[in-house]
């Protein structure tokens, strides 16, 4: 995917358009800062310009929204994100609403989530889109199969369930959504041809819960000290037909889809107006 994006970015540059990805980081959360740094390293690799704003953790709601408006109006920023989570005193929903929906690189603006519900074109949430691309790349059968999504969060579980159910290539599945409030998650997981764990609970999916030969995607993680733990127990690899690695599976796909959304936004800017054709 990155090789394809490099070629597209080169074509855009020849047309006088340099794709620009913006990030807004509030406070000094170590994990968030590391993730933003990885995004900018990815941008450098494929030729996308990086525009970054690091704001103090005690910034006011109005001052943060002023920065969001500035990014909305900056022609050098084709797409951008406000890194979540925000400090507790800030209203994340208000901030997401303030982002220009056409510059929403995460696909989490309410209007873009509405496009997903309708099956209309628009930027897709990066982790769900990356999971669908990953399954397709390895020829995992999804269409007409039973997929169980564990987790109902805004960034993965909810949009992924919608995406997998759409009548589109690599999707069109029967989808069941469960979460940590369900008494017997295993009874649902055992029926699944495809399992996506996105609850953020270490070792939630055990080998005894998985149907032999099923495809298992570990999209949820948690930390134990400095150790990164997957929602999927390591023993699941003995049962599954396909399984993502604990590190290096879904994360790089998420970042690749973020780059794809940014380049797609730049491509829209590069298109001539209808009257010029």
Secondary structure, 3 states (H helix, E strand, C coil): CHHHHHHHHHHHHHCCCCCEEEEEEECCCHHHHHHHHHHHHHHHHHCCEEEEEEECCCCCHHHHHHHHHHHHHCCCCCEEEECCCCCCCCCHHHHHHHCCHHHECCCCCHHHHHHHHHCCCCCCCHHHHHHHHHHHHCCCCCCCCEEEEECCCCCCHHHHHHHHHCCCCCCCCEEEEECCCCCCHHHHHCCCCEEEECCCCCCCECHHHCCCCCEEEECCEEEECCEEEECECHHHHHCCCEECCCCCCHHHHHHHHHHHHHHHHHHHHHCCCHHHC
